[in-house]
Amino acid sequence: MPAPVDLPIPTRALLAGARRKQSALLDLTRLLVEAESPSNVKSAVDACAAVAAAQATALGGRVKLHRQRQFGNLLEARFGRKSKSAPEKPILLLGHLDTVWPLGTLKTMPCRLSGGRLWVRERWT
């Protein structure tokens, strides 16, 4: 029997879903932005990874930290099927949790919501 075909989700449904989750998404974005994580401050990167790990776990992800001695820990979060026979397809998300900004940068460039936009930087250098 062939696998079921994924039907596209209507744009209105996507927009309605995004609007329902807007407040939570903004709160999460602010939480991650305010977890300053300069690349050269292992403890700060680890703290940011802990925030992301908690969120991934809350979303049903299987989280594993790959501890590092010198640099921030690496976070592995797996979503989707646990075995090859499960119907869901796995998801791969790659990214980084460190920033180039030194600790304290948010004092001069705070995260803010203004004019319907979330600003995480006032200026680029």
Salt bridges, closest charged atoms under 4 A:
GLU34 OE2 - ARG30 NH1 3.90
ASP46 OD2 - LYS42 NZ 2.75
GLU76 OE1 - HIS66 NE2 2.60
GLU76 OE2 - ARG78 NE 2.52
ASP98 OD1 - HIS96 ND1 2.98
GLU122 OE2 - ARG112 NE 2.63
